[in-house]
């Protein structure tokens, strides 16, 4: 058992029990040996049983009911309808691998929320889609950091449109092949964290992560409330007992001077910086910063400056009733990291053990997508989700413009609804630099690309997907381009595509989107019943769809 020894604290036994329950579910480095006697550890057996029950109950009953929610904050999202290819042929956006929206939405649904109860801005469809793994995506080609898959099928909720899927997948990296990690746990222990689903769950979650670190890693712990405190500094990752005892000694109380804690965490991360390693701060909070720099704008400026150090910032959200989703998302986005919401030990295991490589190891940063649609085939398009990830067309080639980060083993999916057309008329708009400029005629002249019998659909490219990215420590972007033609179209899509479409339809229904068309929870359930839901998370999703439908009636 890693970290085994005499005088082990009862809290450390709790840490090990959490790891035992979860290690078998993912790529855990080892399963702790729980045969150690109470005499060896110095812990009472009766206390051991009680602590085990606490972990077990919290794992199976991650919420227990939402108490209020009036002080929760979410960024307001503005949906966009169909955009004319004629006037706006380029769609540009930043990659997003955050999953917080889905797990937070799960918490709300389990608490009894119906569609009308869900807070505005809580549903981010891209995070619902990208919460799940997809096995059918193309693997990276030699020399490329990710594989790209493009597919087109009839849109399930809009019979006048097609649905386009752009899927990106990075190669998985086993933890044994990881570069060494320099991790700073930045933990909110203010008074707002005093609840079972906050600090206690936070402690158990980081204990799960600690069990999977090794001697090549370094761990520091910084806490903040009314002030900041350095609890551990540069401890070897194999000192599990030391790390866990430090975690479980923490108590909540006081105000929330988050910005000071952030500055201290970056100082420590830079002090123990590992060249060529994974240098990352993991911030755990409910987002309720109320002392120092507190607004989204102030925090964005602070983190934008700090990220130049080469240290990545990931954010884990905890709790209910008081979460500041808007601030946590801003911190992660501007800190070149990812944002997940932890509502149970099971979710902690998913994020910090099963998906450790994706969470902790960045493969490429500032990843941007730009899709140019061919007006010979596509009349209009609508990007589903990514409302707060949209970029101006000029930002695509601007290497100073921040964008999303993608980790090892990540899957990224973007969906478009597109309307095809049989012919177009030209316009006087300047088309210099566009790949499909030849298909824009003069103002009153019809394009020669008429598709009355479908010929243009088969003869011409539909669009080109361009992706820019930087190496984790790079400053100049690289460009990859993927033309999409009729060969990507299918009326018999694979189960991956059908599930991603069902996840998007669920999001449209859950947010009662203005553009949901015929989307409904009942239809999503019908689709899922026909699919082979091959993992526990997809099975759970089917249950949540039914639960939300019942809550809404």
N, C-alpha and C positions, 0 to 999 in steps of 0.2 A: 504494500500500500504506500503510495507516494506521500511523503511527509509523516510517516508513522513514527511515533515515539512516545515516551512517557510524559505524563502531565498534560495530556491533550485536553483542551477545554471542551465543555459541553457544547459550546457554540460551534466548535470545529466539527464535532460529530454531526451536528445538524447540517453543516456544509457538505460533509461526505454523504449524508443520506440523500440530500438533493441531487448530488452527482450520480449516486447509485440508481435512483429512480429514472434518470434521464439518459445515462451514458449509452444504454443499449439502443436508443432511438436514432443515433446519428453517428458521425465520425469521431466519436470520443477517443482520446488517446489511450485511456485505460479505464477499467472498471475498478473502483476502489474495493479493497478487501475489508469487508465489514465484520469479519470474524474476530476482530480484536476485542478482547474482553473489557468489561467495565473496570476491572481491577487494573489492567494495563493502561487504560486511558485516564483513569482518575475520575470517571463520570459515573453517576448513579444510573442504574438500569431503568428505574422508573421514569427518570427525566428523559432518557433516551426514547422510550416508547411515546411519551407525550410529544416530544419534538417531531418524531416521525409522523404522527397523526396530523400535526399542524402542516407539514410539508405536503402530505398526501391530500388533505382536504383542500389546500389552496391550489393544488395542481388540477384537481377535478372540478372545483368550484371557483373559478378564477375571479368571479365578480361578486355575486351575492346581492345584486340589486343596485341600481344607480340612485344615489342620494342627492337629488338636486341636479345640478349641471348649469345653473344660471351664470356661474362665473367662468365657464369654459370659453376659450377664445379660439376662433378659426379664421384663417384668411378668407376674404370674400373672393369668390371665383366668378368670372364672367364668361359664360359659354358663348361660343360663336357658331353661327349657322353655316350654311354652305357658302363657299367662297368661289367666285368666278375664276376659272383658269385664265380666261381671257384677260382679266385685269390684274390677277395675282397668281402668276404661274408657279411661284416658289413658296414652299411651306418650310419654315425653319424652326427648329426647337432643340432644346437641350435634353440629353438622355436623363432618365430618372429610374433609380432602382430602390427608392424608398418604399416601405411597405406599411408605414404607420397607419395610414388611413384605413386599411382593411382590418387590422387587428383592433383598432379603436372602434370601428363600425361593428365588429363582432361583439365587443363589450356592450355597446349601446343596444344591439338587438337582443342579446341575452338578458339585458335589464328590462326588456319589455317595450322598447321603442318601436313604433310603427313608422311608416314613411313620413307622415306629417310631423313627427316628433324629432326627426334627425336634424341636428343643427345645420344651418346653411354653411357650406364650405367644408363640412366634415367628410364629404364623399369626393375622393379624387380617383377617378376611374382608372387612370394608369397605374396607381398603386394597388388597386384590386387585381388587375390583370397580372401585374408583375410580382404579386405575392407568391404565385405558384411556379413550379418548375415545369419545363416543357422539354420532353425527351426527343422530339422529332426535329429539332432545329439543326441546321448544318454545323458541323464542327469547323474550327478555324483552319484555313489553308496554311501551308508552310509560309512562315514569315509574316503572317497576319495575326493580330491579337484576338480576333473574333471571327466567327462564321456568320454569314448573313443569309436569311431565308426570306423569300418573298412569295406570297400566295394571294390569290383573289378568288372570292366566291360570292354568290348572291347574298345580299345583306338580309339577315333573318328578320329584322324589325322594320325594314324599309324596302318594300318590293320594287321600288323604282331606282334602287341604288345597288352598287356592288360594294363588297367589303374587302379592303386591302390590308394584308398583314405584313409588317416588316419586323422580322425577328432577328435578334442579335444574341449570340452566345459566346462566352469566353470559356477557355479551357479550365477545368478544375485542377487545383494544385493540392496535393496531399500536405497535411500540416508538417510532416517530417521533412518536406522539401521547401518549407517556408524559409525566407530569410529571417534572421533574428528580429524579435519585436521589442520595441521600446514603448511600453504602454503606460499612460497616466490615467488612472481612474479618477475622474472629477465628479464628486458625489455631493448632491444637494441634501443636506441634513437639516434644513430649516424647519420651522414649525409646520409649514404646509405639507411636509412629508410624513407627518405623524398619522399614519393609517396603515392597516394591514397590507393594502395593495400598493403601498409606496415603499417606505424604507425597509420593512422586513422582506418584501419581495425583491427589492433592489439588492439587499445583502445576499439572498439566496442565489440570485441571478449571476452576480459577479463571482460567487463561490463556484458555480458551475464552470465559468470561464477559467478561473484560477486552477481548477483541477486538470485542465488541458494544456497548461503552459509547461515549459521545460527550462533547463538550466541556461539555454541560449537566450532566453528572454529576460527583460528587466521590467519591473513593476514599481510604480510610484502611486501613492494615493493622496489626493488632495480633497479636503472637504470644505464646504462653505455654508455658512448661515449668516449671522451678523458679521462674521469675519471669516477669513480663510485659514486653514490649518493644514500643514504638511504632516500626514499620518505615517506614511512610509516613503522612503526615497531610494530608488534604484535597487530594490531587492531582487535577487535572482528568482526567475519564474518557477523554479522547482521548490521554493520555500512555501509550499501550499499552506502549511499550518500557520505560519507567520502572517500570510496574506489574509487567511480566513479569520483568524483571531482579531486582526485589525478591523476587518469588515464588521464582525458581529459585536464589537465593542462600541459601535457608533450609536448615538442616540439623537433623536430629532428635537429641534427647538430653536427659536429665534427667527430673525428676519432673513431675507434672502439677498445677500450681496454677491450675486452671481458673477458680475463682471470682474471683481477682484479675484475670485477663484479661477476664472478663465485665464487671467494674466499670470497667476502663479503656476497654473498647469502648463502653459506654454513655456514658461521659464524652465521648469523641470524637464519638459520634453526636449528642449534645446540643450540643456546641460548634459543629458544622457543620450543625446542624438547618436544613432547608429548609421554610419554611412552605408548606403545600399540596403538598409534594413527597413522595417515597417515601423515608422514613428507616428504614433497616433494617440490622441486624447479621446477617451470615451466618457462623455458627459451623461450622467443619469439624473433626471430631474422631472418635475411636473411642469417646468417652464415658468413658474411664478416668481420671476425676478422682480424685487420691489425696492432694492437699494442700489445706488450707483447707476450704471448705464442700464436702462430698463426697456426702452422702446425698441421696436424692430429696427428702426433706422440706426440707432446708436450701436446696437449689437452687430448689425451688418457691417458697419464701418470698422468696428473693433476686430471682428473675425476676418474681414477682407485684408486687413493689414497683417494679422498674425499668420495667415496661411502662406505668406511668402517665405516663412521659415522652413517650409518643406514638411511641416507637421500636419497630419490630417486630423480632422475633428468629426467623430461620429456621435450621434445623440440617441439615447434611449429614453423614451417617455414612460412615465409611470402614473398610475392613479386615475381617479375619476372625480367629477364635480368641480375641479379647479384647474384642469390642465390648460396650458397655453400652447396649443398645437401650432399656432402661427409663429411664435418665437422659436420653438424647437425646430421647426422646419427651416426657418431662416438661418439658424446657427449651423445646421448640417449642410445646407446648400452652399453657404458662403465659406464653410470650413473645409470644402473638398471631401466631405464624408457622406454617410448615409444616415437615414432617420428611421428608426423602428419604434413601435409602441409595444411594451411588454405588459400583457394583461394576465399572465400566468407563468408558472415555471416551465410549462410545456412550450410556450412561446420563447422564453429565454433560451431553452435548449435548441430550438430551431435556429434562432438568430446567432447564438454564441457558440454552439457546438456543431450542429448539423451543417450550418452555412458559415462556419468560422472563416474559411478562406475567402468567401464572397464578402463577408462583413469586414474583415481586417486587412486583406491584401488587395491593394489597388493595382489593377493591370493597366488601365489607361485612364487619363483624366481629361477634363474639358472636352467631353465627347458631344459632338453636335451632329444633328441630322439636317439635311436639306433635300427635299423632294421637289424635283421639277416635273410638272405634269405636261404631257403632250396634248395640245388642244385639238389635234386631229382625232383624239379618242376620248379625252376627258373634258367635260364641260364645267363641272364643279366638284368641289371636295370639301370634306369636313374632318379635321383631326379630332379624334375622340379623346377627351381628357387633355392632359398637359397644359391646362389653361395658364398655370403660373410658370410654365417652362418655355413659352413662346419667345422667339428671338426675331429681330429684324433680319431681313435677307442679308444686309451688309455685315451683320455680326458673324456670319458663317466663316468668313475669311479673316476675321479680326482675332488674332491670337491673344489679345489682351482681354477679350471678353470671356468671363468665367462660364463654365458649363458643368455638366454632370460627370461623376466618376463611376467607373465600373470595376467590380472586383472579380477575383478568380471564381469561375463557375457561375457567374451571373447570367441570367436570361433577361433580355429587354424586349418587350413587344410594344409596338405602336400600331394602332388601327386607324384606317381612314374609311369613311363612307365616300364613295365617288359616284358621280352621275356621268354616264357616257353619253355621247351625242353623235348624230349621224353627219352633221355638217356644221360648219361655223362660218361666221362672217368676220372679216378683218376689222382692224381698228388702226388708228394713227399712232398708237402708243409705241414708244421706242423699245425695240426688242433686242438691242445690241447685247451680245454676250450670252444669249439664251441658246441652248442646244436645239430647241425645236422652233427656232425663229422662222424657218421656211414655211411653217404652217399658219403663219399670221399673214393674211392677205391685206390688200388695200381696203379702205373704209367700206366701200359698197361692193366689194368683190367676194364671192363665195370661195372658200377654200376648195382646192381640188381633192382634199382628203374626205370624200363623202363615204359614209359607212352604211348606206342604206341596206346592204345585204351582209353587213358585218365584215367586209373586206378590210376596212381600215383597222379594225380591232386585231386582225390577224397579221396584217402586213407591217404595221407600225409599232414602235415601242409605245407603251402606255405612259411610262414615267422613267425617271432615273433617280435612284436613291444614292445620295452622296453622304459620306460620313467623314468627319474630321476628328482627330484625336491626338493627344500628346502622350508620350511616355511618362511614367509616374514622376520622373525627375526632369522632364524635358520642358522646353520653352517654345519650341516651334511645332506646329501641328503637321500631321501627315494626312493625306487625302486618299480615300478609297471610293470607287464608284461602281454601282450595280444597276445596269439597265434592266427594266422589267417589261416583258412583252406578253403576248397572248399565251405563251407556254406556262405562265404562272397561274392561269385561270383554271378552275375546276368546279364542277357541280357536285363533286363527291369529296369534300374536304376531309382531312384526317382528324382524328379525335383531339389532337392538340389545338388545331384551329377552331374546332367547334367549341371546345371548352373556353378558349380565350374570348370567343364571341359571346358565349353565355355569361362570362364574367363581366364583359362590357355591358351587355344588356341588363344584367343585374344592377350595375352602377347607374345606368340611365333611369331605371325604375326607382331605385332607392333615393335618388336625388330629385325624382319627379321632373326630369329634364324637359325643357321646352321642345327638345328635338328627339324625344324618345320614340316617336312614331308609334308602331304597334308593340313596343317593348312591354313585357309584363313579367311578373314573378312566376305566374302560372306557366308561361311559355318556357322560361328558364328551367323550371322544374321538369317539364316534359323533355327538354333537350338532355338534361343531366341523367334522366332515367335511362336514356338510350346509350349513354357512354359508359365505358369501363373506367370507373374512377379508381385509379391505380395507386393512390396514396391516401393517408389519413386526412390530409389537409383538404383535398378535393372532396372527400366524403363529408367532412365537416361543413364545407361550403354548401353542399346540397341541403344539409340540415338547416343551415342559416337562412337559405332562401325560403324554405317552408316556414321557418319560425317568423321571419319578417312578414310573410304573407298573413300568417295568423294574427300577429300583433297589429296589423293594419286593418283587419276586418272589424 
